Amino acid sequence: DILTEHQALLGGTALRRDLWHALTARPGMKLAGFQERAAVRLSSATNDGGTIVTAGTGSGKTIAFYLPAMIRIGEVIGSEHWVKAIAIYPRIELLKDQFAEAFRMARTIDQTLARHGRRQLVIGAFFGMTPTRATCQELIEKKWERRGEDFVCPWMRCPKCDSELLWRAADIGTGTERLACAQHVCDGQVGEGQIVLTRKRLQRDPPDILFTTTEMLNQRLSDHWTRGLFGVGLPVARKPLLALLDEVHTYEGATGAQAALTLR
């Protein structure tokens, strides 16, 4: 019904229609009024303003952003890699939770993108525990937990069974950014075409959606090695389309003023 009512915007192209169907195909899924309004507003490529979404805890604010965001990202995905959306969180634990949800949504459109000749949507995290490169020493310094010779990814769990995801020693040795489920009975894997694990690869092959914190954003905007991740110094066509500030009500007082200056 929503697609029919907003056909010109949400279903303006075959790709848009297919992405919408894929993202809303969960059995029994319904959208609240605020989710519909957010999807319509954020799906407009001409809208360059701020949008605040307010709703109760657990009511689906995440979907209100990532549903239209992934449709817009899917439209511009090509062979080149650049950050199309920046998701900024005030707390690491919140970032981890939302990373998992965004990853799940991204995988629902894999087949749709492939049918339209496009690659998978890639997401990455950039905060204190993100290693610079694929070495065991680097992971130890970043405080990744060990399981024998393997290491536990600190910001994501298996999308199939919710167990720990391991970066196997063999993959670390070859520089392959791939995660495997710790449970032998589960074949859950996250490949390089879906996730970015190291800062070196963040710079070389930026993800489509970058998860970070306000603290990291403040630190790295002045870093010439990483500032391009946020679109600084890039041509207009390679700047982020969207930025998300989660828990925006927490940005008050001195912290709020500092966050506002950083974003400007």
Contacts in CASP RR format, 6 or more apart in sequence:
PFRMAT RR
TARGET T0000
AUTHOR 0000-0000-0000
METHOD contacts of the structure
MODEL  1
DILTEHQALLGGTALRRDLWHALTARPGMKLAGFQERAAVRLSSATNDGG
TIVTAGTGSGKTIAFYLPAMIRIGEVIGSEHWVKAIAIYPRIELLKDQFA
EAFRMARTIDQTLARHGRRQLVIGAFFGMTPTRATCQELIEKKWERRGED
FVCPWMRCPKCDSELLWRAADIGTGTERLACAQHVCDGQVGEGQIVLTRK
RLQRDPPDILFTTTEMLNQRLSDHWTRGLFGVGLPVARKPLLALLDEVHT
YEGATGAQAALTLR
2 10 0 8 1.000
2 31 0 8 1.000
2 36 0 8 1.000
2 39 0 8 1.000
3 10 0 8 1.000
3 11 0 8 1.000
3 17 0 8 1.000
3 20 0 8 1.000
3 21 0 8 1.000
6 40 0 8 1.000
9 40 0 8 1.000
9 43 0 8 1.000
9 44 0 8 1.000
10 16 0 8 1.000
10 17 0 8 1.000
10 20 0 8 1.000
10 39 0 8 1.000
10 40 0 8 1.000
10 43 0 8 1.000
10 71 0 8 1.000
11 17 0 8 1.000
11 20 0 8 1.000
13 75 0 8 1.000
14 116 0 8 1.000
15 74 0 8 1.000
15 75 0 8 1.000
15 112 0 8 1.000
15 116 0 8 1.000
16 71 0 8 1.000
16 75 0 8 1.000
18 112 0 8 1.000
18 115 0 8 1.000
18 116 0 8 1.000
19 70 0 8 1.000
19 71 0 8 1.000
19 74 0 8 1.000
19 75 0 8 1.000
19 109 0 8 1.000
19 112 0 8 1.000
19 113 0 8 1.000
20 71 0 8 1.000
21 112 0 8 1.000
22 108 0 8 1.000
22 109 0 8 1.000
22 111 0 8 1.000
22 112 0 8 1.000
23 67 0 8 1.000
23 70 0 8 1.000
23 71 0 8 1.000
23 105 0 8 1.000
23 108 0 8 1.000
23 109 0 8 1.000
24 31 0 8 1.000
24 67 0 8 1.000
25 108 0 8 1.000
31 39 0 8 1.000
31 63 0 8 1.000
32 55 0 8 1.000
32 59 0 8 1.000
32 60 0 8 1.000
34 53 0 8 1.000
34 54 0 8 1.000
34 55 0 8 1.000
34 59 0 8 1.000
34 64 0 8 1.000
35 60 0 8 1.000
35 63 0 8 1.000
35 64 0 8 1.000
35 67 0 8 1.000
38 51 0 8 1.000
38 53 0 8 1.000
38 64 0 8 1.000
38 65 0 8 1.000
38 67 0 8 1.000
38 68 0 8 1.000
39 64 0 8 1.000
39 67 0 8 1.000
39 68 0 8 1.000
40 68 0 8 1.000
41 47 0 8 1.000
41 51 0 8 1.000
41 68 0 8 1.000
42 51 0 8 1.000
42 65 0 8 1.000
42 68 0 8 1.000
42 69 0 8 1.000
42 72 0 8 1.000
42 242 0 8 1.000
43 68 0 8 1.000
43 71 0 8 1.000
43 72 0 8 1.000
45 72 0 8 1.000
45 241 0 8 1.000
52 248 0 8 1.000
53 61 0 8 1.000
53 64 0 8 1.000
53 65 0 8 1.000
55 61 0 8 1.000
55 64 0 8 1.000
62 98 0 8 1.000
62 101 0 8 1.000
62 102 0 8 1.000
63 105 0 8 1.000
65 242 0 8 1.000
65 244 0 8 1.000
66 101 0 8 1.000
66 102 0 8 1.000
66 105 0 8 1.000
67 105 0 8 1.000
69 85 0 8 1.000
69 209 0 8 1.000
69 242 0 8 1.000
69 244 0 8 1.000
70 105 0 8 1.000
70 106 0 8 1.000
70 109 0 8 1.000
70 121 0 8 1.000
72 84 0 8 1.000
72 241 0 8 1.000
72 242 0 8 1.000
73 84 0 8 1.000
73 85 0 8 1.000
73 121 0 8 1.000
73 208 0 8 1.000
73 209 0 8 1.000
73 241 0 8 1.000
74 109 0 8 1.000
74 113 0 8 1.000
74 118 0 8 1.000
74 121 0 8 1.000
74 208 0 8 1.000
76 84 0 8 1.000
76 241 0 8 1.000
77 113 0 8 1.000
77 118 0 8 1.000
77 119 0 8 1.000
77 121 0 8 1.000
77 208 0 8 1.000
78 118 0 8 1.000
78 119 0 8 1.000
79 119 0 8 1.000
80 238 0 8 1.000
81 122 0 8 1.000
81 205 0 8 1.000
81 206 0 8 1.000
81 207 0 8 1.000
81 208 0 8 1.000
82 206 0 8 1.000
82 231 0 8 1.000
82 234 0 8 1.000
82 238 0 8 1.000
83 206 0 8 1.000
83 207 0 8 1.000
83 208 0 8 1.000
83 209 0 8 1.000
83 210 0 8 1.000
83 229 0 8 1.000
83 230 0 8 1.000
83 231 0 8 1.000
83 240 0 8 1.000
84 208 0 8 1.000
84 209 0 8 1.000
84 240 0 8 1.000
84 241 0 8 1.000
84 242 0 8 1.000
85 208 0 8 1.000
85 209 0 8 1.000
85 210 0 8 1.000
85 240 0 8 1.000
85 241 0 8 1.000
85 242 0 8 1.000
85 243 0 8 1.000
85 244 0 8 1.000
86 209 0 8 1.000
86 210 0 8 1.000
86 212 0 8 1.000
86 217 0 8 1.000
86 230 0 8 1.000
86 240 0 8 1.000
86 242 0 8 1.000
86 243 0 8 1.000
86 244 0 8 1.000
87 95 0 8 1.000
87 98 0 8 1.000
87 102 0 8 1.000
87 209 0 8 1.000
87 210 0 8 1.000
87 211 0 8 1.000
87 212 0 8 1.000
87 243 0 8 1.000
87 244 0 8 1.000
87 246 0 8 1.000
88 212 0 8 1.000
88 213 0 8 1.000
88 214 0 8 1.000
88 217 0 8 1.000
88 243 0 8 1.000
88 244 0 8 1.000
88 245 0 8 1.000
88 246 0 8 1.000
89 95 0 8 1.000
89 98 0 8 1.000
89 211 0 8 1.000
89 212 0 8 1.000
89 213 0 8 1.000
89 214 0 8 1.000
89 246 0 8 1.000
89 247 0 8 1.000
90 213 0 8 1.000
90 214 0 8 1.000
90 246 0 8 1.000
90 247 0 8 1.000
90 250 0 8 1.000
90 251 0 8 1.000
91 213 0 8 1.000
91 247 0 8 1.000
92 127 0 8 1.000
92 155 0 8 1.000
92 213 0 8 1.000
94 246 0 8 1.000
94 247 0 8 1.000
95 125 0 8 1.000
95 127 0 8 1.000
95 155 0 8 1.000
95 211 0 8 1.000
95 212 0 8 1.000
95 213 0 8 1.000
96 154 0 8 1.000
96 155 0 8 1.000
96 156 0 8 1.000
98 211 0 8 1.000
98 246 0 8 1.000
99 123 0 8 1.000
99 124 0 8 1.000
99 125 0 8 1.000
99 155 0 8 1.000
99 156 0 8 1.000
99 211 0 8 1.000
100 156 0 8 1.000
100 157 0 8 1.000
100 159 0 8 1.000
102 123 0 8 1.000
102 209 0 8 1.000
102 211 0 8 1.000
103 123 0 8 1.000
103 156 0 8 1.000
103 159 0 8 1.000
103 190 0 8 1.000
103 194 0 8 1.000
103 195 0 8 1.000
104 159 0 8 1.000
106 120 0 8 1.000
106 121 0 8 1.000
106 123 0 8 1.000
106 194 0 8 1.000
106 209 0 8 1.000
107 159 0 8 1.000
107 194 0 8 1.000
109 121 0 8 1.000
110 120 0 8 1.000
110 121 0 8 1.000
113 119 0 8 1.000
113 120 0 8 1.000
113 121 0 8 1.000
114 120 0 8 1.000
119 193 0 8 1.000
120 193 0 8 1.000
120 194 0 8 1.000
121 194 0 8 1.000
121 208 0 8 1.000
121 209 0 8 1.000
122 193 0 8 1.000
122 194 0 8 1.000
122 195 0 8 1.000
122 196 0 8 1.000
122 205 0 8 1.000
122 207 0 8 1.000
122 208 0 8 1.000
122 209 0 8 1.000
123 194 0 8 1.000
123 195 0 8 1.000
123 196 0 8 1.000
123 207 0 8 1.000
123 208 0 8 1.000
123 209 0 8 1.000
123 210 0 8 1.000
123 211 0 8 1.000
124 195 0 8 1.000
124 196 0 8 1.000
124 197 0 8 1.000
124 202 0 8 1.000
124 207 0 8 1.000
124 209 0 8 1.000
124 210 0 8 1.000
124 211 0 8 1.000
125 155 0 8 1.000
125 210 0 8 1.000
125 211 0 8 1.000
125 212 0 8 1.000
126 199 0 8 1.000
126 202 0 8 1.000
126 210 0 8 1.000
126 211 0 8 1.000
126 212 0 8 1.000
126 216 0 8 1.000
126 220 0 8 1.000
126 226 0 8 1.000
126 229 0 8 1.000
127 155 0 8 1.000
127 211 0 8 1.000
127 212 0 8 1.000
127 213 0 8 1.000
127 215 0 8 1.000
127 216 0 8 1.000
128 142 0 8 1.000
128 216 0 8 1.000
129 142 0 8 1.000
129 143 0 8 1.000
129 144 0 8 1.000
129 154 0 8 1.000
129 155 0 8 1.000
130 142 0 8 1.000
130 197 0 8 1.000
130 198 0 8 1.000
130 199 0 8 1.000
130 202 0 8 1.000
131 138 0 8 1.000
131 139 0 8 1.000
131 141 0 8 1.000
131 142 0 8 1.000
131 144 0 8 1.000
131 197 0 8 1.000
131 198 0 8 1.000
131 199 0 8 1.000
132 138 0 8 1.000
132 198 0 8 1.000
132 199 0 8 1.000
132 200 0 8 1.000
133 198 0 8 1.000
133 199 0 8 1.000
133 200 0 8 1.000
134 167 0 8 1.000
134 171 0 8 1.000
134 172 0 8 1.000
134 173 0 8 1.000
134 175 0 8 1.000
134 176 0 8 1.000
134 177 0 8 1.000
134 197 0 8 1.000
134 198 0 8 1.000
134 200 0 8 1.000
135 172 0 8 1.000
135 173 0 8 1.000
136 151 0 8 1.000
136 169 0 8 1.000
136 172 0 8 1.000
139 151 0 8 1.000
139 167 0 8 1.000
139 172 0 8 1.000
140 146 0 8 1.000
143 154 0 8 1.000
144 151 0 8 1.000
144 152 0 8 1.000
144 153 0 8 1.000
144 154 0 8 1.000
144 167 0 8 1.000
145 151 0 8 1.000
145 152 0 8 1.000
145 154 0 8 1.000
146 152 0 8 1.000
147 164 0 8 1.000
147 166 0 8 1.000
147 182 0 8 1.000
149 168 0 8 1.000
149 169 0 8 1.000
150 166 0 8 1.000
150 167 0 8 1.000
150 168 0 8 1.000
150 169 0 8 1.000
151 166 0 8 1.000
151 167 0 8 1.000
151 172 0 8 1.000
152 164 0 8 1.000
152 165 0 8 1.000
152 166 0 8 1.000
152 167 0 8 1.000
152 182 0 8 1.000
153 164 0 8 1.000
153 165 0 8 1.000
153 166 0 8 1.000
153 167 0 8 1.000
153 179 0 8 1.000
153 197 0 8 1.000
155 211 0 8 1.000
156 165 0 8 1.000
156 179 0 8 1.000
156 190 0 8 1.000
156 195 0 8 1.000
157 163 0 8 1.000
157 164 0 8 1.000
157 165 0 8 1.000
158 164 0 8 1.000
158 165 0 8 1.000
158 181 0 8 1.000
158 182 0 8 1.000
158 183 0 8 1.000
158 186 0 8 1.000
158 188 0 8 1.000
159 188 0 8 1.000
159 190 0 8 1.000
160 181 0 8 1.000
160 186 0 8 1.000
160 187 0 8 1.000
160 188 0 8 1.000
161 181 0 8 1.000
161 183 0 8 1.000
161 186 0 8 1.000
161 188 0 8 1.000
163 181 0 8 1.000
163 182 0 8 1.000
163 183 0 8 1.000
163 186 0 8 1.000
164 181 0 8 1.000
164 182 0 8 1.000
165 179 0 8 1.000
165 180 0 8 1.000
165 181 0 8 1.000
165 182 0 8 1.000
165 190 0 8 1.000
166 179 0 8 1.000
166 180 0 8 1.000
166 181 0 8 1.000
166 182 0 8 1.000
167 177 0 8 1.000
167 178 0 8 1.000
167 179 0 8 1.000
167 197 0 8 1.000
168 178 0 8 1.000
168 180 0 8 1.000
171 177 0 8 1.000
171 178 0 8 1.000
176 192 0 8 1.000
177 191 0 8 1.000
177 192 0 8 1.000
177 195 0 8 1.000
177 196 0 8 1.000
177 197 0 8 1.000
177 198 0 8 1.000
177 201 0 8 1.000
178 189 0 8 1.000
178 190 0 8 1.000
178 191 0 8 1.000
178 192 0 8 1.000
179 189 0 8 1.000
179 190 0 8 1.000
179 191 0 8 1.000
179 195 0 8 1.000
179 197 0 8 1.000
180 188 0 8 1.000
180 189 0 8 1.000
181 187 0 8 1.000
181 188 0 8 1.000
181 189 0 8 1.000
195 207 0 8 1.000
196 202 0 8 1.000
196 205 0 8 1.000
196 206 0 8 1.000
196 207 0 8 1.000
199 226 0 8 1.000
202 210 0 8 1.000
202 226 0 8 1.000
202 229 0 8 1.000
203 225 0 8 1.000
203 226 0 8 1.000
203 229 0 8 1.000
206 229 0 8 1.000
210 229 0 8 1.000
210 230 0 8 1.000
214 251 0 8 1.000
214 259 0 8 1.000
214 262 0 8 1.000
217 230 0 8 1.000
217 262 0 8 1.000
217 263 0 8 1.000
218 258 0 8 1.000
218 262 0 8 1.000
220 226 0 8 1.000
220 227 0 8 1.000
220 229 0 8 1.000
220 230 0 8 1.000
221 227 0 8 1.000
221 230 0 8 1.000
221 232 0 8 1.000
221 262 0 8 1.000
227 233 0 8 1.000
228 234 0 8 1.000
230 240 0 8 1.000
231 238 0 8 1.000
231 239 0 8 1.000
231 240 0 8 1.000
243 263 0 8 1.000
245 251 0 8 1.000
245 259 0 8 1.000
245 263 0 8 1.000
251 259 0 8 1.000
251 260 0 8 1.000
END
